[in-house]
Amino acid sequence: MNMKTTPIPSEVVNEVIDAFGIHPAGKATIRELVKIVNDIEGITGEEYIRMEMGVPGLDPTFVGIEAEMIALRQGVASKYPNIEGIAPLKKEAARFVKMFMDVDVEPMHCIPTVGSMMGGMASFMVVNRSDKDRTGTLFLDPGFPVQKQQCLVLGHEFGSFDLYDYRGGKLRQKMEEEIEKGHYSSILYSNPNNPSWIC
């Protein structure tokens, strides 16, 4: 069989993927993908640009570093934040949503967390218990498979569909179909750094 000429030898890539037994490779979880790429790097000595874990390798911005240093000097590390979140962060989160999506959200409804894992778990625990007739989450994929595991741990139901197959009007129609089923109390779109660069 003729292999294509690629920057990383396709034979090596195929051998590593075959060793994992994941077919098609697009079904690999993020952590499986990390291991696959680590193995390919180890065999070939070629370094990949790593973005699959949401870490693009960019240096943090100066303004962020300065703000963190100021907060540390003010003793932020010695206190637990209020359960509803820190007021300036809530205000800026609402401002970000308005600027990025042109949606008005009150700061009181913005709950800062330490990441999508914590945010998802807390949301599932609250929202999926708010209506006895709606006990699950609709996941808009691609997302983090571990969040579906969180639902399983909590005993919640879930459904999902891949956004790649639904754009524009198709997405609206699919969302309405799913919502009309009446199963879901929450919808989660937690995109892992959009590795396929789809919108």
Buried (B, 14 or more C-beta within 10 A) or exposed (E): EEEEEEEBBEEBBEEBBEEBEBEEBEEBEBEBBBEBBEBBBEBBEEEEEBEBEBEEEEEEEEEEEEEEEEEEEEEEEEEEEEEEBEEEBBBBBBEEBEEEEEEEBEBEEBBBEEEBBEBBBEBBEEBBEEEEEBBBBBBBBBBBBBBBEBBEEBEBBBEBBEBEEBEEEEBEEBBEEBEEEEBBBBEBEBBBEEBEEEE
